[in-house]
């Protein structure tokens, strides 16, 4: 169909054109704020302009959600597992009210993250599962004084571990 009036709540397909609009709108973020306390576990994107954008959009969404989840749950710190530093940088860019710990196995990445506002960047040994990551994050947050026993932390990571550009997981954990 060509021409006509475009009404609210109607889809549009514009092949081979990248629109200068964000994947997450202000309304999307407000909706996330509403559903997070309800225990929602998965959120899907309906607006992705390019296949490679799904990875970046997901990583940006995880970072934005982590920053919104932290005060909602009373989390004392956000812990970001990262190969390239991008995950921690995305979280820090959102200016959370709590500290950010960027965990990496790469010394160069740790040094780069350490120069970013609000990011503490210790080196760690490689982890191989989300369970191992959460265990390491809770212990490190407690040992380094970022969280106390019984407190909550937010953990973000990419699964599979060890691959840059896979940020796709968020978990709230109790110390």
SEPAFI-472817 format. One line per field, with one value per residue: residue number from 0; x, y, z of N, C-alpha, C in turn; residue in one letter. Coordinates in steps of 0.001 Angstrom, whole numbers, padded with zeros to 6 digits. Example, Ala and Ser with C-alpha at 12.3 -4.5 7.8 and 13.67 -1.06 7.14 Angstrom:
2
pos 0:1
nx 013190:012850
ny -005690:-002250
nz 007800:007080
cax 012300:013670
cay -004500:-001060
caz 007800:007140
cx 013200:012900
cy -003300:000030
cz 007800:007870
code A:S
***
This chain:
175
pos 0:1:2:3:4:5:6:7:8:9:10:11:12:13:14:15:16:17:18:19:20:21:22:23:24:25:26:27:28:29:30:31:32:33:34:35:36:37:38:39:40:41:42:43:44:45:46:47:48:49:50:51:52:53:54:55:56:57:58:59:60:61:62:63:64:65:66:67:68:69:70:71:72:73:74:75:76:77:78:79:80:81:82:83:84:85:86:87:88:89:90:91:92:93:94:95:96:97:98:99:100:101:102:103:104:105:106:107:108:109:110:111:112:113:114:115:116:117:118:119:120:121:122:123:124:125:126:127:128:129:130:131:132:133:134:135:136:137:138:139:140:141:142:143:144:145:146:147:148:149:150:151:152:153:154:155:156:157:158:159:160:161:162:163:164:165:166:167:168:169:170:171:172:173:174
nx 000845:000618:000884:-001690:-003002:-001031:-001649:-001710:-000043:000549:002484:005538:007423:010506:012575:016136:016864:018252:016956:017165:016686:016414:016737:015536:012999:011964:009487:009684:011660:010280:008224:009740:010598:008186:007487:009624:009578:007578:008576:009346:011076:012154:012635:011658:012855:011157:011817:014325:016884:019022:020559:023016:022644:021048:022675:024082:021896:020721:022788:022935:020366:020427:022328:020988:018720:019932:020860:018452:017265:018927:018458:015786:015825:017431:020086:023574:025740:026707:027808:029793:030645:033117:034677:035804:035474:033310:030758:030860:031409:029080:027222:028269:027956:025278:025150:024789:023449:024931:028127:030119:031459:033790:034592:037255:039445:041563:044360:044914:042338:041240:042763:041926:039200:039398:039848:037426:034523:033235:033816:035237:037904:038995:041259:040345:040125:039206:035734:033205:030528:027221:026484:028965:030006:028234:028721:031462:031217:029588:031216:033550:032469:031701:034172:035713:034390:032138:029600:027481:026977:023927:023046:022040:023179:023617:024222:025714:026321:027826:026763:027767:030542:033702:033621:033683:031192:028765:026866:024130:022762:021292:021326:020005:021523:021992:024161
ny -001174:002154:005528:007361:007632:007409:005751:005697:003045:001349:-000675:-000059:-000594:000019:-000698:-001130:001345:003338:004577:007638:007187:006186:002775:002269:004081:006945:006255:003464:003041:004003:002124:-000175:000475:000233:-002525:-004015:-004286:-006176:-008642:-009475:-011456:-011605:-009486:-008445:-007030:-005052:-003316:-003196:-002100:-003106:-006316:-006538:-004557:-005560:-006784:-004539:-002939:-004621:-004763:-002069:-001808:-003664:-002407:000031:-000959:-002238:-000046:001074:-000987:-001266:000850:000221:-002322:-001854:-002333:-002324:-002041:-002229:-004859:-005490:-007847:-008017:-008222:-006433:-004031:-002537:-003147:-002287:000402:001195:000921:002794:005118:005613:006841:005730:005673:004224:002564:001148:-001918:-003054:-005991:-007796:-009895:-008844:-006836:-004370:-003526:-003280:-001152:000897:001055:001872:004548:005667:007469:006568:003810:000911:-001226:-004149:-006862:-010161:-013788:-015894:-016615:-019156:-019601:-018324:-018768:-019102:-016551:-014860:-015783:-015093:-012315:-011524:-012232:-010673:-008073:-007923:-008407:-006225:-004139:-002970:-003940:-005299:-008241:-009835:-007770:-006488:-006960:-005960:-007870:-007871:-009370:-011151:-013948:-016488:-016639:-014926:-013985:-011071:-008492:-009727:-009018:-009875:-010650:-010273:-010234:-010139:-010376:-011719:-010910
nz 000000:-000853:000176:002006:005408:008268:011157:014831:016585:014454:012280:010459:007576:006356:004119:003921:005031:007528:010364:012202:015061:018517:019763:022188:023620:025597:026659:026545:028520:030760:030828:031374:033949:035243:034921:035989:038899:039006:038562:036002:033671:031084:028270:025120:022028:019687:017759:015709:013726:012188:011785:013231:015053:017025:018920:019993:020814:022699:024613:025397:026442:028564:030207:030787:032083:034269:035738:036457:037900:040120:042204:042659:043776:045889:045554:046209:044570:041103:039202:036476:034183:031751:028578:026761:028009:027343:028451:031163:030667:029344:031425:033285:031803:032087:034507:037285:040682:042391:042998:040281:039408:037241:035867:034532:032587:031374:031496:030173:029476:032043:033054:031328:031991:034634:034488:034073:035115:038213:038037:039309:038758:039037:038218:037218:037406:034667:034197:033779:033780:034519:037128:038413:037890:039339:041927:042222:041902:044087:046246:045767:045827:048501:049871:049027:050121:048956:049275:051821:053866:053238:051693:048431:045037:041608:038782:035643:032490:029715:027992:025899:028174:027893:025321:023499:023200:023843:025753:027566:029805:033042:036515:039790:042864:046159:048804
cax 000000:001354:000056:-002661:-002721:-000406:-002289:-000998:000020:000663:003869:006052:008601:011259:013756:017437:016983:018521:016282:017948:015929:016978:015986:014738:012468:011652:008349:010213:012330:009234:007566:010653:010530:006923:007399:010705:009163:006598:009274:009505:012395:012653:012039:012058:012867:010377:012347:015754:017071:019990:020846:024112:022166:020427:023703:024320:020673:020578:023785:022496:019166:020856:022966:019953:017888:020731:020885:017111:017006:019737:017742:014520:016093:018330:021425:024648:026742:026463:029025:029725:031683:033337:035908:036364:035220:032101:029617:031028:031303:027655:026572:028755:027374:023938:025350:024041:023646:025808:029373:030161:032680:033994:035482:037834:040672:042530:044957:044744:040932:041065:043354:041062:037972:039715:039846:036047:033780:032452:034125:036346:038199:040001:041450:039831:040321:038064:034596:032676:029074:026584:026543:030327:030136:027493:029464:032655:030801:029127:032369:034408:031763:031772:035564:036246:033632:031070:028307:027541:026218:022489:022753:021807:023990:023152:025308:025457:027368:027518:026880:028829:031635:034945:033416:033300:029985:027657:026107:022750:022229:021251:020829:020097:022023:022127:025488
cay 000000:003418:006676:007189:008190:006477:005881:005165:001594:000645:-000957:000514:-001276:000878:-001504:-000548:002705:003401:005754:008254:007145:005161:001528:002422:005430:007312:005433:002114:003049:004108:000812:-001066:000849:-000284:-003987:-004667:-004756:-007243:-009912:-009837:-012046:-011390:-008383:-008544:-005812:-005156:-002362:-003357:-001651:-003958:-007504:-006285:-003615:-006308:-006948:-003260:-002530:-005463:-004341:-000771:-002044:-004315:-001364:000951:-001675:-002448:001212:001276:-002063:-001087:001518:-000457:-003466:-001441:-002866:-001443:-001923:-002947:-005558:-005768:-008691:-007451:-008584:-005254:-002848:-001866:-003332:-001370:001770:001455:001118:004064:006207:005858:007572:005133:006244:003328:002282:000119:-002715:-003649:-007144:-008261:-010683:-008151:-005713:-003137:-003142:-002839:000197:001837:001224:002566:005989:006075:007921:005620:002405:000236:-002230:-005164:-008014:-011422:-014984:-016150:-017389:-019951:-019739:-017236:-019120:-018770:-015093:-014290:-016148:-014232:-010915:-011279:-012308:-009511:-006870:-007950:-008283:-004893:-003148:-002344:-004458:-006039:-009495:-009601:-006733:-006897:-006395:-006262:-008437:-007928:-010152:-011720:-015395:-017209:-015862:-014929:-013418:-009659:-008131:-010645:-008621:-010320:-011230:-009441:-010971:-009508:-011402:-011356:-011228
caz 000000:-000902:000493:003071:006723:009205:012455:015987:016797:013176:011923:009230:007075:005444:003819:003578:005548:008961:010904:013278:016313:019398:019908:023409:023790:026981:027081:026802:029823:031793:030884:032089:035360:035767:034946:036734:040230:038888:038404:034596:033476:029730:027529:023722:021226:018464:016793:015463:012352:011496:012603:014173:016072:018125:019961:020664:021484:023888:025598:025920:027262:029810:031027:031262:033049:035484:036490:037020:038854:041334:043293:042911:044652:046963:045282:046661:043509:039857:038780:035042:033602:030423:027872:026089:028821:026872:029353:032296:030154:029096:032725:033839:031002:032617:035777:038394:042009:043144:042270:039247:039364:035919:036027:033277:032680:030531:032211:029398:029621:033432:033170:030616:032772:035882:034226:033814:036281:038991:037769:039980:037735:039379:037339:037759:036588:033781:034699:032683:033886:035251:038554:038854:037834:040465:043136:042274:042060:045457:047148:045543:046305:049967:050316:048723:050865:048177:049730:053075:053925:053211:050710:047039:043965:040261:037974:034203:031826:028409:027904:026585:028736:027132:023989:023538:022466:024086:026951:027384:031042:034241:037684:041108:043781:047563:049355
cx 000894:000394:-000895:-002179:-002114:-000974:-001386:-001062:000012:002139:004247:007292:009275:012567:014975:017599:017232:017922:017073:017159:016485:016101:015095:014296:012282:010494:008792:010851:011325:008482:008430:010608:009271:006945:008476:010285:008154:007242:009409:010936:012990:011894:012546:012021:012006:010916:013857:015972:018005:020261:021949:023705:021540:021425:023913:023092:020470:021539:023398:021289:019531:021483:021919:019080:018647:020718:019513:016768:017725:018984:016412:014700:016944:019735:022492:025709:026239:027791:028861:030911:031859:034671:036593:036264:033908:030929:029699:030887:029845:026916:026978:028157:025977:023961:024522:024353:024549:027091:029192:031499:032740:035019:035946:039076:041827:043057:044766:043310:040676:041617:042483:039788:038223:039699:038429:035344:033025:032768:035368:036639:039297:040095:040894:040299:039060:036980:033948:031162:028521:026621:027902:030529:029454:028219:030704:032284:030376:030295:033263:033748:031826:033202:036132:035394:032526:029683:028516:026690:024725:022077:022587:022840:023319:024364:024868:026632:026908:027759:026801:029940:032865:034820:032962:032007:028790:026797:024628:022110:022313:020690:021000:020472:022140:023494:025339
cy 001241:004560:006389:007781:007106:006739:005350:003650:000785:000462:-000319:-000267:-000370:000156:-000669:000908:002622:004696:006322:008338:006018:003909:001573:003865:005725:006499:004004:002046:003180:002785:-000200:-000800:000284:-001803:-004660:-005115:-005907:-008616:-010376:-010334:-011774:-010257:-008486:-007191:-006017:-004217:-002502:-003041:-002550:-005179:-007251:-005312:-004336:-006471:-005652:-002790:-003321:-005020:-002998:-000939:-002679:-003281:-000420:000290:-001899:-001209:001503:000225:-001814:-000338:000854:-001608:-003089:-001969:-001838:-001204:-002662:-003549:-005959:-006624:-008240:-007895:-007340:-003988:-002171:-001989:-002371:000081:002137:001719:002475:005259:006573:006600:006990:005818:005381:003096:001184:-000601:-003346:-004759:-007655:-009091:-009984:-006893:-004384:-002616:-002621:-001430:001243:002108:002026:004083:006534:006414:006775:004154:001974:-000986:-003213:-006248:-009260:-012582:-015198:-016948:-018075:-020143:-018553:-017516:-018768:-017256:-014441:-014579:-015257:-012774:-010622:-011295:-011076:-008232:-006786:-007698:-006882:-003775:-002440:-002779:-005276:-007300:-009175:-008538:-007303:-006257:-006746:-006736:-008435:-008622:-010552:-013213:-015754:-016276:-015964:-014393:-011973:-009452:-009021:-010252:-008940:-010844:-010236:-010300:-010117:-010611:-010838:-011801:-012252
cz 000000:-000609:001631:004379:007610:010591:013567:015995:015507:012853:010598:008842:006066:005137:003458:004003:007047:009477:012077:014590:017179:019450:021144:023549:025276:027511:027374:028182:030963:031947:031626:033586:036014:035922:035778:038125:040189:038665:036963:034375:032098:029070:026100:023040:019992:017393:016721:013996:011546:012371:013617:015275:017246:019268:020727:021417:022763:024981:026216:026837:028592:030741:031614:032325:034356:036362:037104:038066:040179:042440:043641:043903:045860:046781:045631:045598:042276:039425:037320:034621:032161:029845:027315:026933:028470:027840:030529:031842:029876:030404:033300:033106:031481:033956:036930:039720:042882:042342:041219:039381:037987:036035:034672:033559:031974:031238:031479:029535:031033:033619:032488:031419:034044:035719:034019:035127:036918:038796:038540:039122:038145:038305:038015:036885:035763:034506:033497:032736:034660:036747:039136:038879:039030:041771:043303:042538:043496:046434:047002:046071:047829:050452:050092:049310:050101:048634:051002:052980:054046:052206:049310:046120:042640:039466:036521:033535:030439:028431:026425:027062:027841:025727:024122:022752:022705:025284:026754:028662:032189:035366:038929:042077:045189:048067:050461
code X:X:X:X:X:X:X:X:X:X:X:X:X:X:X:X:X:X:X:X:X:X:X:X:X:X:X:X:X:X:X:X:X:X:X:X:X:X:X:X:X:X:X:X:X:X:X:X:X:X:X:X:X:X:X:X:X:X:X:X:X:X:X:X:X:X:X:X:X:X:X:X:X:X:X:X:X:X:X:X:X:X:X:X:X:X:X:X:X:X:X:X:X:X:X:X:X:X:X:X:X:X:X:X:X:X:X:X:X:X:X:X:X:X:X:X:X:X:X:X:X:X:X:X:X:X:X:X:X:X:X:X:X:X:X:X:X:X:X:X:X:X:X:X:X:X:X:X:X:X:X:X:X:X:X:X:X:X:X:X:X:X:X:X:X:X:X:X:X:X:X:X:X:X:X
***
